[in-house]
Amino acid sequence: TDRKGHVIGMLEWALDYIVGNIEVEEL
């Protein structure tokens, strides 16, 4: 398995999730 790639994918997903929540709260 590509463990490093998996970790990076999780970080990207988490960042998108956090940014999405911030944008919703600002509205």
mmCIF file of the N, C-alpha and C atoms, coordinates in Angstrom:
data_MODEL
# 
_entry.id   MODEL 
# 
loop_
_atom_site.group_PDB 
_atom_site.id 
_atom_site.type_symbol 
_atom_site.label_atom_id 
_atom_site.label_alt_id 
_atom_site.label_comp_id 
_atom_site.label_asym_id 
_atom_site.label_entity_id 
_atom_site.label_seq_id 
_atom_site.pdbx_PDB_ins_code 
_atom_site.Cartn_x 
_atom_site.Cartn_y 
_atom_site.Cartn_z 
_atom_site.occupancy 
_atom_site.B_iso_or_equiv 
_atom_site.pdbx_formal_charge 
_atom_site.auth_seq_id 
_atom_site.auth_comp_id 
_atom_site.auth_asym_id 
_atom_site.auth_atom_id 
_atom_site.pdbx_PDB_model_num 
ATOM 1  N N  . THR A 1 1  ? 0.838   -1.207 0.000  1.00 0.00 ? 1  THR A N  1 
ATOM 2  C CA . THR A 1 1  ? 0.000   0.000  0.000  1.00 0.00 ? 1  THR A CA 1 
ATOM 3  C C  . THR A 1 1  ? 0.872   1.257  0.000  1.00 0.00 ? 1  THR A C  1 
ATOM 4  N N  . ASP A 1 2  ? 0.354   2.331  -0.581 1.00 0.00 ? 2  ASP A N  1 
ATOM 5  C CA . ASP A 1 2  ? 1.082   3.599  -0.611 1.00 0.00 ? 2  ASP A CA 1 
ATOM 6  C C  . ASP A 1 2  ? 0.681   4.392  0.624  1.00 0.00 ? 2  ASP A C  1 
ATOM 7  N N  . ARG A 1 3  ? 1.365   4.113  1.732  1.00 0.00 ? 3  ARG A N  1 
ATOM 8  C CA . ARG A 1 3  ? 0.977   4.722  2.999  1.00 0.00 ? 3  ARG A CA 1 
ATOM 9  C C  . ARG A 1 3  ? 1.130   6.242  2.969  1.00 0.00 ? 3  ARG A C  1 
ATOM 10 N N  . LYS A 1 4  ? 2.245   6.727  2.402  1.00 0.00 ? 4  LYS A N  1 
ATOM 11 C CA . LYS A 1 4  ? 2.469   8.175  2.362  1.00 0.00 ? 4  LYS A CA 1 
ATOM 12 C C  . LYS A 1 4  ? 1.382   8.855  1.541  1.00 0.00 ? 4  LYS A C  1 
ATOM 13 N N  . GLY A 1 5  ? 1.044   8.272  0.406  1.00 0.00 ? 5  GLY A N  1 
ATOM 14 C CA . GLY A 1 5  ? 0.000   8.852  -0.433 1.00 0.00 ? 5  GLY A CA 1 
ATOM 15 C C  . GLY A 1 5  ? -1.334  8.862  0.288  1.00 0.00 ? 5  GLY A C  1 
ATOM 16 N N  . HIS A 1 6  ? -1.585  7.801  1.084  1.00 0.00 ? 6  HIS A N  1 
ATOM 17 C CA . HIS A 1 6  ? -2.853  7.720  1.817  1.00 0.00 ? 6  HIS A CA 1 
ATOM 18 C C  . HIS A 1 6  ? -2.921  8.823  2.868  1.00 0.00 ? 6  HIS A C  1 
ATOM 19 N N  . VAL A 1 7  ? -1.818  9.044  3.570  1.00 0.00 ? 7  VAL A N  1 
ATOM 20 C CA . VAL A 1 7  ? -1.781  10.085 4.606  1.00 0.00 ? 7  VAL A CA 1 
ATOM 21 C C  . VAL A 1 7  ? -2.012  11.455 3.982  1.00 0.00 ? 7  VAL A C  1 
ATOM 22 N N  . ILE A 1 8  ? -1.358  11.711 2.854  1.00 0.00 ? 8  ILE A N  1 
ATOM 23 C CA . ILE A 1 8  ? -1.529  13.002 2.175  1.00 0.00 ? 8  ILE A CA 1 
ATOM 24 C C  . ILE A 1 8  ? -2.986  13.176 1.754  1.00 0.00 ? 8  ILE A C  1 
ATOM 25 N N  . GLY A 1 9  ? -3.594  12.113 1.268  1.00 0.00 ? 9  GLY A N  1 
ATOM 26 C CA . GLY A 1 9  ? -4.993  12.184 0.851  1.00 0.00 ? 9  GLY A CA 1 
ATOM 27 C C  . GLY A 1 9  ? -5.892  12.532 2.029  1.00 0.00 ? 9  GLY A C  1 
ATOM 28 N N  . MET A 1 10 ? -5.598  11.950 3.188  1.00 0.00 ? 10 MET A N  1 
ATOM 29 C CA . MET A 1 10 ? -6.404  12.236 4.376  1.00 0.00 ? 10 MET A CA 1 
ATOM 30 C C  . MET A 1 10 ? -6.237  13.692 4.793  1.00 0.00 ? 10 MET A C  1 
ATOM 31 N N  . LEU A 1 11 ? -4.994  14.196 4.719  1.00 0.00 ? 11 LEU A N  1 
ATOM 32 C CA . LEU A 1 11 ? -4.749  15.591 5.094  1.00 0.00 ? 11 LEU A CA 1 
ATOM 33 C C  . LEU A 1 11 ? -5.492  16.531 4.157  1.00 0.00 ? 11 LEU A C  1 
ATOM 34 N N  . GLU A 1 12 ? -5.483  16.218 2.858  1.00 0.00 ? 12 GLU A N  1 
ATOM 35 C CA . GLU A 1 12 ? -6.187  17.066 1.889  1.00 0.00 ? 12 GLU A CA 1 
ATOM 36 C C  . GLU A 1 12 ? -7.685  17.039 2.161  1.00 0.00 ? 12 GLU A C  1 
ATOM 37 N N  . TRP A 1 13 ? -8.220  15.854 2.500  1.00 0.00 ? 13 TRP A N  1 
ATOM 38 C CA . TRP A 1 13 ? -9.649  15.743 2.787  1.00 0.00 ? 13 TRP A CA 1 
ATOM 39 C C  . TRP A 1 13 ? -9.988  16.549 4.042  1.00 0.00 ? 13 TRP A C  1 
ATOM 40 N N  . ALA A 1 14 ? -9.135  16.431 5.066  1.00 0.00 ? 14 ALA A N  1 
ATOM 41 C CA . ALA A 1 14 ? -9.380  17.146 6.321  1.00 0.00 ? 14 ALA A CA 1 
ATOM 42 C C  . ALA A 1 14 ? -9.332  18.657 6.086  1.00 0.00 ? 14 ALA A C  1 
ATOM 43 N N  . LEU A 1 15 ? -8.385  19.115 5.261  1.00 0.00 ? 15 LEU A N  1 
ATOM 44 C CA . LEU A 1 15 ? -8.261  20.549 4.997  1.00 0.00 ? 15 LEU A CA 1 
ATOM 45 C C  . LEU A 1 15 ? -9.502  21.062 4.281  1.00 0.00 ? 15 LEU A C  1 
ATOM 46 N N  . ASP A 1 16 ? -9.969  20.317 3.277  1.00 0.00 ? 16 ASP A N  1 
ATOM 47 C CA . ASP A 1 16 ? -11.180 20.724 2.554  1.00 0.00 ? 16 ASP A CA 1 
ATOM 48 C C  . ASP A 1 16 ? -12.372 20.759 3.501  1.00 0.00 ? 16 ASP A C  1 
ATOM 49 N N  . TYR A 1 17 ? -12.441 19.788 4.431  1.00 0.00 ? 17 TYR A N  1 
ATOM 50 C CA . TYR A 1 17 ? -13.555 19.710 5.371  1.00 0.00 ? 17 TYR A CA 1 
ATOM 51 C C  . TYR A 1 17 ? -13.544 20.913 6.313  1.00 0.00 ? 17 TYR A C  1 
ATOM 52 N N  . ILE A 1 18 ? -12.367 21.247 6.834  1.00 0.00 ? 18 ILE A N  1 
ATOM 53 C CA . ILE A 1 18 ? -12.241 22.373 7.762  1.00 0.00 ? 18 ILE A CA 1 
ATOM 54 C C  . ILE A 1 18 ? -12.560 23.685 7.052  1.00 0.00 ? 18 ILE A C  1 
ATOM 55 N N  . VAL A 1 19 ? -11.987 23.888 5.861  1.00 0.00 ? 19 VAL A N  1 
ATOM 56 C CA . VAL A 1 19 ? -12.227 25.123 5.109  1.00 0.00 ? 19 VAL A CA 1 
ATOM 57 C C  . VAL A 1 19 ? -13.713 25.248 4.784  1.00 0.00 ? 19 VAL A C  1 
ATOM 58 N N  . GLY A 1 20 ? -14.354 24.146 4.435  1.00 0.00 ? 20 GLY A N  1 
ATOM 59 C CA . GLY A 1 20 ? -15.777 24.172 4.121  1.00 0.00 ? 20 GLY A CA 1 
ATOM 60 C C  . GLY A 1 20 ? -16.588 24.612 5.329  1.00 0.00 ? 20 GLY A C  1 
ATOM 61 N N  . ASN A 1 21 ? -16.221 24.119 6.516  1.00 0.00 ? 21 ASN A N  1 
ATOM 62 C CA . ASN A 1 21 ? -16.951 24.499 7.723  1.00 0.00 ? 21 ASN A CA 1 
ATOM 63 C C  . ASN A 1 21 ? -16.753 25.978 8.027  1.00 0.00 ? 21 ASN A C  1 
ATOM 64 N N  . ILE A 1 22 ? -15.544 26.486 7.813  1.00 0.00 ? 22 ILE A N  1 
ATOM 65 C CA . ILE A 1 22 ? -15.261 27.895 8.085  1.00 0.00 ? 22 ILE A CA 1 
ATOM 66 C C  . ILE A 1 22 ? -16.092 28.769 7.149  1.00 0.00 ? 22 ILE A C  1 
ATOM 67 N N  . GLU A 1 23 ? -16.153 28.397 5.872  1.00 0.00 ? 23 GLU A N  1 
ATOM 68 C CA . GLU A 1 23 ? -16.909 29.192 4.905  1.00 0.00 ? 23 GLU A CA 1 
ATOM 69 C C  . GLU A 1 23 ? -18.388 29.220 5.274  1.00 0.00 ? 23 GLU A C  1 
ATOM 70 N N  . VAL A 1 24 ? -18.924 28.118 5.746  1.00 0.00 ? 24 VAL A N  1 
ATOM 71 C CA . VAL A 1 24 ? -20.336 28.065 6.123  1.00 0.00 ? 24 VAL A CA 1 
ATOM 72 C C  . VAL A 1 24 ? -20.581 28.955 7.339  1.00 0.00 ? 24 VAL A C  1 
ATOM 73 N N  . GLU A 1 25 ? -19.668 28.916 8.319  1.00 0.00 ? 25 GLU A N  1 
ATOM 74 C CA . GLU A 1 25 ? -19.847 29.711 9.523  1.00 0.00 ? 25 GLU A CA 1 
ATOM 75 C C  . GLU A 1 25 ? -19.770 31.205 9.216  1.00 0.00 ? 25 GLU A C  1 
ATOM 76 N N  . GLU A 1 26 ? -18.944 31.588 8.255  1.00 0.00 ? 26 GLU A N  1 
ATOM 77 C CA . GLU A 1 26 ? -18.807 33.006 7.917  1.00 0.00 ? 26 GLU A CA 1 
ATOM 78 C C  . GLU A 1 26 ? -20.075 33.539 7.267  1.00 0.00 ? 26 GLU A C  1 
ATOM 79 N N  . LEU A 1 27 ? -20.829 32.670 6.591  1.00 0.00 ? 27 LEU A N  1 
ATOM 80 C CA . LEU A 1 27 ? -22.085 33.104 5.997  1.00 0.00 ? 27 LEU A CA 1 
ATOM 81 C C  . LEU A 1 27 ? -23.099 33.316 7.116  1.00 0.00 ? 27 LEU A C  1 
# 
